[in-house]
Amino acid sequence: MRKQFPFEKLEVWQDARKLVGGVYQCSRSFPREERFGLTSQMTRAAVSVANNLAEGCGRSSFKDQAHFSNQTHGSLMETASDLIIATDLGFASAETTDLLLDQAYDLAVRIHNLRDSQLRRSEAL
């Protein structure tokens, strides 16, 4: 068994990773001409959610960690917006995107709480 990076142990990162898989699965049904448009935008935003959590985990100060949690939240909001737009354009069904949006909402709450905890801990030092 390989060694794990610290961020891999974070449940919030594990959930972000699941969201990435769902977003990629959803985007497979998009028209080919959207490959460099909404498909690319949406998948990059979803990957950014997981990557920002990982990068923040590698920071030594709670203030820096909170900054990356804030970036994570922004990328998650972008992902949610892209999913809604994809539904509006008929690229994905509401049934598919609603499940992903529910995942994103729950993840947003947890990321917000993580950021608040990091900020409180940075002020306590």
N, CA, C and O of each residue as an XYZ file, in Angstrom:
500
protein
N       0.850     -1.183      0.000
C       0.000      0.000      0.000
C       0.895      1.246      0.000
O       1.884      1.304      0.731
N       0.551      2.220     -0.807
C       1.381      3.418     -0.895
C       1.110      4.360      0.267
O       0.084      4.265      0.941
N       2.036      5.256      0.483
C       1.880      6.276      1.522
C       0.850      7.299      1.066
O       0.725      7.574     -0.127
N       0.106      7.866      2.028
C      -0.918      8.850      1.709
C      -0.441     10.257      2.031
O       0.251     10.490      3.022
N      -0.824     11.177      1.177
C      -0.604     12.583      1.462
C      -1.622     13.019      2.509
O      -2.707     12.442      2.583
N      -1.298     14.024      3.319
C      -2.233     14.464      4.364
C      -3.617     14.853      3.823
O      -4.626     14.573      4.469
N      -3.677     15.490      2.657
C      -4.972     15.927      2.140
C      -5.881     14.765      1.781
O      -7.103     14.914      1.781
N      -5.301     13.603      1.475
C      -6.115     12.442      1.110
C      -6.949     11.937      2.284
O      -7.946     11.241      2.093
N      -6.536     12.291      3.492
C      -7.261     11.864      4.687
C      -8.440     12.772      5.011
O      -9.293     12.423      5.827
N      -8.487     13.936      4.373
C      -9.580     14.882      4.626
C     -10.862     14.397      3.958
O     -10.895     14.183      2.746
N     -11.908     14.226      4.745
C     -13.189     13.800      4.178
C     -13.709     14.806      3.163
O     -14.319     14.426      2.164
N     -13.472     16.074      3.413
C     -13.948     17.104      2.494
C     -13.233     16.967      1.143
O     -13.850     17.201      0.104
N     -11.963     16.600      1.134
C     -11.240     16.374     -0.120
C     -11.780     15.125     -0.820
O     -11.953     15.119     -2.039
N     -12.044     14.070     -0.046
C     -12.599     12.842     -0.622
C     -13.950     13.114     -1.291
O     -14.241     12.573     -2.358
N     -14.769     13.953     -0.656
C     -16.064     14.314     -1.240
C     -15.891     15.189     -2.481
O     -16.644     15.058     -3.446
N     -14.909     16.070     -2.456
C     -14.622     16.898     -3.637
C     -14.191     16.006     -4.797
O     -14.563     16.245     -5.946
N     -13.425     15.004     -4.495
C     -12.967     14.055     -5.517
C     -14.156     13.320     -6.136
O     -14.187     13.102     -7.347
N     -15.120     12.943     -5.323
C     -16.336     12.299     -5.843
C     -17.118     13.252     -6.737
O     -17.657     12.848     -7.768
N     -17.177     14.521     -6.334
C     -17.872     15.511     -7.153
C     -17.194     15.648     -8.514
O     -17.873     15.760     -9.534
N     -15.869     15.638     -8.539
C     -15.133     15.719     -9.809
C     -15.563     14.571    -10.729
O     -15.832     14.782    -11.911
N     -15.625     13.371    -10.182
C     -16.055     12.220    -10.982
C     -17.451     12.398    -11.536
O     -17.710     12.071    -12.695
N     -18.354     12.914    -10.717
C     -19.725     13.145    -11.170
C     -19.812     14.210    -12.250
O     -20.579     14.079    -13.204
N     -19.026     15.262    -12.095
C     -19.022     16.338    -13.095
C     -18.476     15.815    -14.425
O     -19.038     16.110    -15.480
N     -17.403     15.051    -14.386
C     -16.861     14.470    -15.618
C     -17.876     13.545    -16.270
O     -18.057     13.579    -17.487
N     -18.538     12.717    -15.466
C     -19.555     11.807    -16.000
C     -20.680     12.594    -16.663
O     -21.124     12.245    -17.757
N     -21.134     13.640    -16.011
C     -22.205     14.478    -16.542
C     -21.790     15.130    -17.854
O     -22.573     15.175    -18.804
N     -20.572     15.631    -17.909
C     -20.123     16.385    -19.090
C     -19.918     15.495    -20.317
O     -19.815     16.006    -21.433
N     -19.857     14.194    -20.135
C     -19.683     13.284    -21.284
C     -20.861     13.359    -22.251
O     -20.724     13.031    -23.430
N     -22.011     13.788    -21.753
C     -23.196     13.865    -22.614
C     -23.313     15.204    -23.350
O     -24.225     15.383    -24.156
N     -22.416     16.130    -23.086
C     -22.476     17.445    -23.728
C     -22.129     17.322    -25.211
O     -21.421     16.398    -25.614
N     -22.629     18.252    -26.015
C     -22.268     18.229    -27.442
C     -20.754     18.360    -27.637
O     -20.069     19.008    -26.845
N     -20.251     17.742    -28.689
C     -18.807     17.779    -28.975
C     -18.291     19.202    -29.128
O     -17.167     19.510    -28.732
N     -19.116     20.062    -29.701
C     -18.660     21.447    -29.913
C     -18.477     22.212    -28.600
O     -17.921     23.310    -28.596
N     -18.937     21.646    -27.505
C     -18.754     22.271    -26.186
C     -17.483     21.790    -25.490
O     -17.195     22.203    -24.367
N     -16.731     20.928    -26.145
C     -15.523     20.361    -25.549
C     -14.572     21.448    -25.029
O     -13.964     21.286    -23.971
N     -14.444     22.551    -25.771
C     -13.541     23.621    -25.369
C     -14.287     24.794    -24.741
O     -13.692     25.832    -24.451
N     -15.574     24.625    -24.537
C     -16.393     25.658    -23.925
C     -16.801     25.257    -22.520
O     -15.969     25.162    -21.618
N     -18.085     25.026    -22.350
C     -18.627     24.741    -21.023
C     -18.052     23.456    -20.422
O     -17.817     23.392    -19.215
N     -17.827     22.446    -21.243
C     -17.261     21.192    -20.722
C     -15.927     21.446    -20.038
O     -15.702     21.015    -18.908
N     -15.049     22.148    -20.735
C     -13.728     22.443    -20.194
C     -13.818     23.328    -18.957
O     -13.139     23.083    -17.960
N     -14.650     24.346    -19.025
C     -14.800     25.280    -17.908
C     -15.286     24.557    -16.651
O     -14.754     24.749    -15.558
N     -16.304     23.728    -16.835
C     -16.929     23.057    -15.702
C     -16.001     22.016    -15.078
O     -15.908     21.924    -13.854
N     -15.323     21.241    -15.900
C     -14.438     20.218    -15.340
C     -13.219     20.853    -14.675
O     -12.757     20.361    -13.646
N     -12.695     21.930    -15.240
C     -11.553     22.604    -14.614
C     -11.954     23.191    -13.261
O     -11.184     23.123    -12.303
N     -13.155     23.767    -13.179
C     -13.620     24.334    -11.912
C     -13.774     23.237    -10.863
O     -13.392     23.426     -9.708
N     -14.327     22.100    -11.255
C     -14.514     20.989    -10.307
C     -13.172     20.455     -9.818
O     -13.008     20.187     -8.628
N     -12.222     20.299    -10.720
C     -10.889     19.825    -10.326
C     -10.232     20.838     -9.394
O      -9.521     20.462     -8.462
N     -10.470     22.105     -9.646
C      -9.900     23.164     -8.819
C     -10.390     23.076     -7.374
O      -9.661     23.441     -6.451
N     -11.599     22.603     -7.172
C     -12.123     22.433     -5.812
C     -11.211     21.477     -5.039
O     -10.740     21.804     -3.950
N     -10.971     20.313     -5.600
C     -10.117     19.322     -4.927
C      -8.673     19.816     -4.817
O      -8.029     19.640     -3.783
N      -8.172     20.431     -5.882
C      -6.784     20.875     -5.870
C      -6.525     21.991     -4.863
O      -5.474     22.008     -4.221
N      -7.455     22.913     -4.717
C      -7.273     23.986     -3.733
C      -7.306     23.448     -2.311
O      -6.583     23.940     -1.445
N      -8.137     22.444     -2.063
C      -8.132     21.815     -0.734
C      -6.780     21.160     -0.470
O      -6.224     21.275      0.623
N      -6.264     20.478     -1.478
C      -4.967     19.821     -1.325
C      -3.857     20.851     -1.102
O      -3.003     20.671     -0.234
N      -3.875     21.917     -1.880
C      -2.835     22.943     -1.735
C      -2.915     23.618     -0.375
O      -1.890     23.867      0.259
N      -4.126     23.913      0.074
C      -4.289     24.531      1.389
C      -3.796     23.633      2.505
O      -3.247     24.114      3.496
N      -3.988     22.341      2.353
C      -3.541     21.386      3.366
C      -2.022     21.416      3.517
O      -1.494     21.091      4.580
N      -1.333     21.800      2.466
C       0.113     21.852      2.503
C       0.678     23.145      3.068
O       1.895     23.281      3.191
N      -0.169     24.083      3.407
C       0.280     25.365      3.952
C       0.484     25.258      5.454
O      -0.219     24.515      6.139
N       1.449     26.006      5.954
C       1.813     25.872      7.365
C       0.981     26.748      8.295
O       0.841     26.416      9.473
N       0.430     27.845      7.810
C      -0.349     28.708      8.706
C      -1.848     28.520      8.457
O      -2.282     28.238      7.340
N      -2.612     28.682      9.519
C      -4.066     28.562      9.400
C      -4.635     29.657      8.496
O      -5.626     29.439      7.798
N      -4.011     30.823      8.513
C      -4.467     31.922      7.658
C      -4.303     31.551      6.181
O      -5.202     31.798      5.378
N      -3.171     30.964      5.825
C      -2.961     30.505      4.445
C      -3.929     29.382      4.086
O      -4.465     29.346      2.978
N      -4.148     28.477      5.018
C      -5.101     27.399      4.772
C      -6.494     27.959      4.504
O      -7.195     27.493      3.606
N      -6.889     28.961      5.288
C      -8.205     29.585      5.116
C      -8.310     30.260      3.751
O      -9.367     30.239      3.121
N      -7.208     30.859      3.297
C      -7.205     31.487      1.968
C      -7.538     30.451      0.895
O      -8.350     30.714      0.008
N      -6.916     29.284      0.973
C      -7.178     28.254     -0.026
C      -8.567     27.646      0.131
O      -9.170     27.224     -0.857
N      -9.075     27.595      1.337
C     -10.459     27.149      1.534
C     -11.420     28.139      0.894
O     -12.447     27.749      0.338
N     -11.085     29.412      0.976
C     -11.897     30.450      0.322
C     -11.852     30.275     -1.197
O     -12.880     30.380     -1.866
N     -10.671     30.011     -1.737
C     -10.529     29.754     -3.177
C     -11.339     28.514     -3.568
O     -11.985     28.486     -4.616
N     -11.294     27.505     -2.721
C     -12.045     26.272     -2.957
C     -13.533     26.573     -3.071
O     -14.212     26.079     -3.971
N     -14.028     27.387     -2.151
C     -15.447     27.729     -2.156
C     -15.821     28.448     -3.450
O     -16.873     28.182     -4.031
N     -14.959     29.357     -3.900
C     -15.216     30.066     -5.152
C     -15.278     29.119     -6.339
O     -16.153     29.257     -7.194
N     -14.368     28.166     -6.405
C     -14.375     27.184     -7.491
C     -15.614     26.304     -7.436
O     -16.150     25.902     -8.469
N     -16.059     26.012     -6.237
C     -17.269     25.207     -6.079
C     -18.501     25.978     -6.562
O     -19.394     25.400     -7.181
N     -18.546     27.278     -6.278
C     -19.659     28.095     -6.760
C     -19.647     28.172     -8.292
O     -20.702     28.163     -8.927
N     -18.468     28.245     -8.868
C     -18.347     28.243    -10.334
C     -18.853     26.916    -10.905
O     -19.564     26.896    -11.910
N     -18.486     25.825    -10.263
C     -18.944     24.511    -10.703
C     -20.467     24.433    -10.647
O     -21.100     23.947    -11.584
N     -21.051     24.905     -9.561
C     -22.512     24.884     -9.410
C     -23.177     25.721    -10.501
O     -24.162     25.295    -11.104
N     -22.642     26.900    -10.747
C     -23.200     27.761    -11.790
C     -23.132     27.078    -13.155
O     -24.087     27.131    -13.929
N     -22.007     26.442    -13.444
C     -21.855     25.733    -14.715
C     -22.862     24.599    -14.852
O     -23.395     24.372    -15.938
N     -23.127     23.890    -13.769
C     -24.116     22.808    -13.806
C     -25.513     23.352    -14.090
O     -26.270     22.757    -14.857
N     -25.846     24.467    -13.479
C     -27.157     25.086    -13.715
C     -27.270     25.542    -15.167
O     -28.299     25.329    -15.810
N     -26.223     26.162    -15.678
C     -26.219     26.625    -17.069
C     -26.319     25.436    -18.029
O     -27.031     25.504    -19.032
N     -25.610     24.354    -17.724
C     -25.676     23.159    -18.568
C     -27.102     22.627    -18.636
O     -27.549     22.167    -19.687
N     -27.808     22.689    -17.523
C     -29.208     22.258    -17.497
C     -30.064     23.206    -18.331
O     -30.895     22.769    -19.127
N     -29.853     24.514    -18.141
C     -30.608     25.516    -18.906
C     -30.435     25.325    -20.411
O     -31.383     25.508    -21.176
N     -29.233     24.958    -20.832
C     -28.938     24.792    -22.261
C     -29.361     23.424    -22.800
O     -29.255     23.163    -23.998
N     -29.841     22.554    -21.906
C     -30.291     21.233    -22.329
C     -29.166     20.235    -22.546
O     -29.373     19.203    -23.184
N     -27.970     20.528    -22.023
C     -26.837     19.623    -22.171
C     -26.902     18.474    -21.166
O     -26.316     17.415    -21.391
N     -27.609     18.683    -20.069
C     -27.737     17.669    -19.021
C     -29.140     17.768    -18.429
O     -29.755     18.834    -18.424
N     -29.623     16.651    -17.938
C     -30.958     16.641    -17.339
C     -30.915     17.229    -15.935
O     -29.899     17.154    -15.245
N     -32.022     17.808    -15.531
C     -32.130     18.335    -14.170
C     -31.952     17.212    -13.149
O     -31.417     17.432    -12.062
N     -32.397     16.028    -13.499
C     -32.244     14.881    -12.600
C     -30.761     14.624    -12.309
O     -30.387     14.370    -11.163
N     -29.932     14.688    -13.328
C     -28.486     14.482    -13.169
C     -27.846     15.626    -12.412
O     -27.106     15.407    -11.452
N     -28.129     16.852    -12.840
C     -27.455     17.991    -12.225
C     -27.957     18.267    -10.815
O     -27.198     18.753     -9.977
N     -29.219     17.967    -10.537
C     -29.731     18.183     -9.178
C     -28.971     17.344     -8.152
O     -28.706     17.808     -7.043
N     -28.623     16.125     -8.515
C     -27.838     15.276     -7.601
C     -26.462     15.891     -7.352
O     -25.981     15.923     -6.219
N     -25.840     16.376     -8.419
C     -24.522     17.004     -8.278
C     -24.616     18.322     -7.514
O     -23.737     18.643     -6.714
N     -25.667     19.073     -7.757
C     -25.839     20.343     -7.043
C     -26.099     20.112     -5.559
O     -25.647     20.896     -4.724
N     -26.814     19.053     -5.224
C     -27.002     18.712     -3.805
C     -25.663     18.348     -3.158
O     -25.384     18.749     -2.028
N     -24.842     17.587     -3.879
C     -23.500     17.251     -3.381
C     -22.686     18.528     -3.185
O     -22.017     18.703     -2.166
N     -22.754     19.415     -4.175
C     -21.995     20.667     -4.123
C     -22.463     21.532     -2.959
O     -21.643     22.153     -2.283
N     -23.751     21.580     -2.720
C     -24.278     22.386     -1.622
C     -23.755     21.881     -0.279
O     -23.281     22.659      0.549
N     -23.847     20.572     -0.077
C     -23.353     19.985      1.175
C     -21.854     20.227      1.335
O     -21.377     20.508      2.434
N     -21.128     20.118      0.245
C     -19.694     20.362      0.269
C     -19.409     21.831      0.577
O     -18.461     22.137      1.300
N     -20.212     22.734      0.039
C     -20.025     24.170      0.294
C     -20.169     24.493      1.774
O     -19.404     25.290      2.317
N     -21.136     23.884      2.417
C     -21.334     24.101      3.853
C     -20.101     23.625      4.622
O     -19.628     24.307      5.530
N     -19.593     22.472      4.260
C     -18.435     21.917      4.967
C     -17.176     22.737      4.710
O     -16.359     22.922      5.613
N     -17.017     23.227      3.491
C     -15.857     24.070      3.181
C     -15.952     25.396      3.937
O     -14.950     25.893      4.451
N     -17.137     25.956      4.003
C     -17.354     27.200      4.759
C     -16.993     26.993      6.229
O     -16.320     27.827      6.833
N     -17.441     25.885      6.793
C     -17.130     25.590      8.197
C     -15.634     25.359      8.403
O     -15.072     25.781      9.413
N     -14.997     24.694      7.455
C     -13.551     24.477      7.529
C     -12.820     25.814      7.526
O     -11.920     26.037      8.336
N     -13.207     26.699      6.620
C     -12.565     28.016      6.529
C     -12.752     28.802      7.815
O     -11.806     29.410      8.317
N     -13.966     28.795      8.353
C     -14.214     29.499      9.618
C     -13.364     28.942     10.747
O     -12.845     29.701     11.564
N     -13.219     27.634     10.800
C     -12.388     26.999     11.820
C     -10.927     27.410     11.648
O     -10.244     27.704     12.629
N     -10.460     27.432     10.434
C      -9.080     27.833     10.164
C      -8.842     29.284     10.568
O      -7.799     29.611     11.134
N      -9.802     30.148     10.278
C      -9.670     31.563     10.653
C      -9.662     31.727     12.171
O      -8.856     32.488     12.707
N     -10.553     31.021     12.868
C     -10.576     31.084     14.332
C      -9.252     30.615     14.916
O      -8.728     31.221     15.852
N      -8.727     29.561     14.374
C      -7.461     29.016     14.864
C      -6.299     29.965     14.575
O      -5.353     30.042     15.358
N      -6.366     30.688     13.453
C      -5.298     31.638     13.125
C      -5.328     32.829     14.080
O      -4.284     33.390     14.412
N      -6.525     33.212     14.520
C      -6.661     34.351     15.442
C      -6.277     33.970     16.869
O      -5.910     34.833     17.667
N      -6.361     32.692     17.186
C      -6.055     32.230     18.541
C      -4.543     32.190     18.786
O      -4.102     32.096     19.932
N      -3.768     32.258     17.734
C      -2.305     32.157     17.884
C      -1.698     33.466     18.306
O      -0.482     33.556     18.477
